[in-house]
Amino acid sequence: MSILLFEDLLVERLSPITLARPAWAISCGAMRLIDLLVELDRPIYAAVRPHLRDLVAADFPLLTGKPVEGLDVDLLVNARVVPCQETRLALRKLLAEGKPGVIEHDGAIAAAIIPAEHLLPANTADSDAILQWVDDLDLPVLPGELPCLDYPHDVVRYNKQHINENLEHRIAAETYQQLGDGLFVADGVTIGKQVVCDSSAGPIVLERDVTVGHLSVLTGPIYIGHTSRIAPHAVIKDAVTIGHTTKIGGEVVVSVIEPYSNKQHHGFLGHSHVGSWVNLGAGTSNSDLKNTYGLINAQYGQQRVATGMQLLGCFLGDYCKTAINTSIFTGKTVGVCSMLYGFVTTNVPSFANYARSLGQVTASNIEVMLKTQERMFARRGVQPRECDRQLIRDLHALTRGEHPQQDDMLSL
């Protein structure tokens, strides 16, 4: 018996968050979906988009591998399912009851229990083929619904909604030392002088070898991944999920920062998602509130979406960089491998040198991005693998249609 993770076509609506990672690897509420599935104690297989397969094989050894013909699958899970305790309990119940059928979310398959006699057919390494296989089984729709991530803003919304319960689950499942009321730390944590930790609204969890600089303020709920460094005088508060091996300073509020990213200097980050290997220059800030205090409508590609949220910041794709004092307007998305300068008043495509307020928007050179990747990895003591370099090449090819062209140059 095994679990099969799949990504449906709607994963593209989560761009730029999912350009460089599977949806099940998105950090949200101090957890990833893959973290919850591991607790089900079954072999896990994952069908991911072709450009992510080598990276997933290298970074997720806990996965059994890619789907193969004749695989005995009892649980099928959509990679967009929200990593929360509601999900964990619902999946456990499905497995315990063992009743064949599908759980839907807005008409899409969120999860399915597959009858034991139906083994995975040949040529089912991609999600389209898996969904067609399930459709051909004509399984009944089971009562209930699993929450799923539909758009980038859902990551911010669900992060705030579920971080407390997920942290409580982590605290119960792991061995932490409780240093104070609501402050839980793993081995090797260093906390500087006169750090204020306020857990009145939720716990603060610091994984191994985290360093918190002096005079910082931590207001829970907060999760900080291993080997991260919080700079002196930082203010981290109100539902913040920070991945491992990050450097964080300034003010961060209700946000998710994926592993290996830097926001080391002063500046505000609020109600946002930041991908991996991002560097925010000193003074970089984003807006998360309209001057009218109205609800925010977000533009995702050609689709304009009413988020229903009054507070919403930005979504920064993996490997993007900002210059000093960059200002990002409310609800903007930034594609992978882009460089930002000045005021960011519009969405930014991937592989762009965006200096619109200075008069130009041009395409980034892929060789420059590969060299930048190598240098950033070196600063973290990480050796780039071929799958890391190939990811940049694949991302460049996948997003080619959105890259700025030479005639996109704006006159000064």
RADA-V93394 format. One record per residue. N is the residue number from 0. RES is the residue in one small letter. PSI is psi as a letter, one per 40 degrees, with the letter a starting at -180 (* if undefined). BURIAL is b if it has 24 or more other ideal C-beta (glycine too) atoms within 12 Angstrom, else e. Layout:
# RADA-V93394
n;res;psi;burial
N;RES;PSI;BURIAL
N;RES;PSI;BURIAL
This chain:
# RADA-V93394
n;res;psi;burial
0;m;h;e
1;s;i;b
2;i;h;b
3;l;h;b
4;l;h;b
5;f;i;b
6;e;h;b
7;d;i;b
8;l;d;e
9;l;e;b
10;v;d;b
11;e;d;b
12;r;e;b
13;l;e;b
14;s;i;b
15;p;e;b
16;i;d;b
17;t;e;b
18;l;d;b
19;a;e;b
20;r;i;b
21;p;i;b
22;a;d;b
23;w;e;b
24;a;e;b
25;i;h;b
26;s;h;b
27;c;h;b
28;g;f;b
29;a;e;b
30;m;i;b
31;r;i;b
32;l;d;b
33;i;d;b
34;d;d;b
35;l;d;b
36;l;d;b
37;v;d;b
38;e;e;b
39;l;e;b
40;d;f;e
41;r;i;b
42;p;h;b
43;i;h;b
44;y;i;b
45;a;h;b
46;a;h;b
47;v;i;b
48;r;i;b
49;p;d;e
50;h;e;b
51;l;e;b
52;r;d;b
53;d;d;e
54;l;d;b
55;v;d;b
56;a;d;e
57;a;d;e
58;d;e;b
59;f;g;b
60;p;e;e
61;l;e;b
62;l;i;b
63;t;d;b
64;g;a;e
65;k;i;b
66;p;i;b
67;v;i;e
68;e;h;e
69;g;e;e
70;l;h;b
71;d;h;e
72;v;h;b
73;d;d;b
74;l;h;b
75;l;h;b
76;v;h;b
77;n;h;b
78;a;e;b
79;r;e;b
80;v;h;b
81;v;h;b
82;p;g;b
83;c;i;b
84;q;d;b
85;e;d;b
86;t;d;b
87;r;d;b
88;l;d;e
89;a;d;b
90;l;d;b
91;r;d;e
92;k;d;e
93;l;d;b
94;l;d;b
95;a;d;e
96;e;d;e
97;g;e;e
98;k;h;e
99;p;i;b
100;g;i;b
101;v;i;b
102;i;h;b
103;e;i;b
104;h;h;b
105;d;f;e
106;g;e;e
107;a;i;b
108;i;h;b
109;a;d;b
110;a;i;b
111;a;i;b
112;i;h;b
113;i;h;b
114;p;i;e
115;a;d;e
116;e;e;e
117;h;h;b
118;l;i;e
119;l;h;b
120;p;i;e
121;a;i;e
122;n;f;e
123;t;f;b
124;a;e;b
125;d;i;e
126;s;d;b
127;d;d;e
128;a;d;e
129;i;d;b
130;l;d;b
131;q;d;e
132;w;d;b
133;v;d;b
134;d;d;e
135;d;d;e
136;l;e;b
137;d;f;e
138;l;i;b
139;p;i;e
140;v;h;e
141;l;i;e
142;p;i;e
143;g;i;e
144;e;i;e
145;l;h;b
146;p;i;b
147;c;i;b
148;l;h;b
149;d;d;b
150;y;i;b
151;p;d;b
152;h;e;b
153;d;d;b
154;v;d;b
155;v;d;b
156;r;d;b
157;y;d;b
158;n;d;b
159;k;d;b
160;q;d;b
161;h;e;b
162;i;d;b
163;n;d;b
164;e;d;b
165;n;d;b
166;l;d;b
167;e;d;b
168;h;d;b
169;r;d;b
170;i;d;b
171;a;d;e
172;a;d;e
173;e;i;b
174;t;h;e
175;y;i;b
176;q;h;e
177;q;h;e
178;l;d;e
179;g;a;e
180;d;h;e
181;g;e;b
182;l;h;b
183;f;h;b
184;v;i;b
185;a;a;b
186;d;i;e
187;g;e;e
188;v;h;b
189;t;h;e
190;i;h;b
191;g;a;e
192;k;i;e
193;q;f;e
194;v;h;b
195;v;h;b
196;c;h;b
197;d;h;b
198;s;f;b
199;s;d;e
200;a;e;e
201;g;i;b
202;p;i;b
203;i;h;b
204;v;h;b
205;l;h;b
206;e;i;b
207;r;i;b
208;d;f;e
209;v;i;b
210;t;h;b
211;v;h;b
212;g;i;b
213;h;i;e
214;l;f;e
215;s;i;b
216;v;h;b
217;l;h;b
218;t;h;b
219;g;i;b
220;p;h;b
221;i;i;b
222;y;h;b
223;i;h;b
224;g;i;b
225;h;i;b
226;t;e;b
227;s;i;b
228;r;h;b
229;i;h;b
230;a;i;b
231;p;i;b
232;h;e;b
233;a;i;b
234;v;h;b
235;i;h;b
236;k;i;b
237;d;g;b
238;a;g;b
239;v;h;b
240;t;h;b
241;i;h;b
242;g;i;b
243;h;i;b
244;t;f;b
245;t;i;b
246;k;h;b
247;i;h;b
248;g;a;b
249;g;a;b
250;e;h;b
251;v;h;b
252;v;h;b
253;v;f;b
254;s;i;b
255;v;h;b
256;i;h;b
257;e;i;b
258;p;i;b
259;y;e;b
260;s;i;b
261;n;h;b
262;k;g;b
263;q;e;b
264;h;a;b
265;h;i;b
266;g;i;b
267;f;h;b
268;l;h;b
269;g;h;b
270;h;f;b
271;s;i;b
272;h;h;b
273;v;h;b
274;g;a;b
275;s;i;b
276;w;f;b
277;v;i;b
278;n;h;b
279;l;h;b
280;g;i;b
281;a;h;e
282;g;e;b
283;t;h;b
284;s;i;b
285;n;i;b
286;s;h;b
287;d;e;b
288;l;h;e
289;k;i;e
290;n;d;e
291;t;e;e
292;y;e;e
293;g;i;e
294;l;i;e
295;i;h;b
296;n;h;e
297;a;i;b
298;q;h;b
299;y;h;b
300;g;b;e
301;q;e;e
302;q;h;e
303;r;h;e
304;v;h;b
305;a;h;e
306;t;d;b
307;g;e;e
308;m;h;b
309;q;d;b
310;l;h;b
311;l;h;b
312;g;b;b
313;c;i;b
314;f;h;b
315;l;h;b
316;g;i;b
317;d;i;b
318;y;e;b
319;c;i;b
320;k;i;b
321;t;i;b
322;a;i;b
323;i;i;e
324;n;f;e
325;t;h;b
326;s;h;b
327;i;h;b
328;f;i;b
329;t;h;b
330;g;f;b
331;k;i;b
332;t;i;b
333;v;h;b
334;g;i;b
335;v;i;b
336;c;f;b
337;s;i;b
338;m;h;b
339;l;h;b
340;y;h;b
341;g;b;b
342;f;h;b
343;v;g;b
344;t;e;e
345;t;i;b
346;n;i;b
347;v;h;b
348;p;i;b
349;s;i;b
350;f;f;b
351;a;i;b
352;n;h;b
353;y;h;b
354;a;f;b
355;r;d;b
356;s;e;e
357;l;e;e
358;g;e;e
359;q;i;e
360;v;h;b
361;t;i;b
362;a;i;b
363;s;i;b
364;n;h;e
365;i;d;b
366;e;d;e
367;v;d;e
368;m;d;b
369;l;d;b
370;k;d;e
371;t;d;b
372;q;d;b
373;e;d;e
374;r;d;e
375;m;d;b
376;f;d;e
377;a;d;e
378;r;d;e
379;r;e;b
380;g;f;e
381;v;h;e
382;q;h;e
383;p;h;b
384;r;i;e
385;e;d;e
386;c;d;e
387;d;d;b
388;r;d;b
389;q;d;b
390;l;d;b
391;i;d;b
392;r;d;e
393;d;d;b
394;l;d;b
395;h;d;b
396;a;d;e
397;l;d;b
398;t;e;b
399;r;d;e
400;g;e;e
401;e;e;b
402;h;i;b
403;p;i;b
404;q;i;e
405;q;d;e
406;d;e;e
407;d;e;e
408;m;h;e
409;l;i;e
410;s;i;e
411;l;*;e
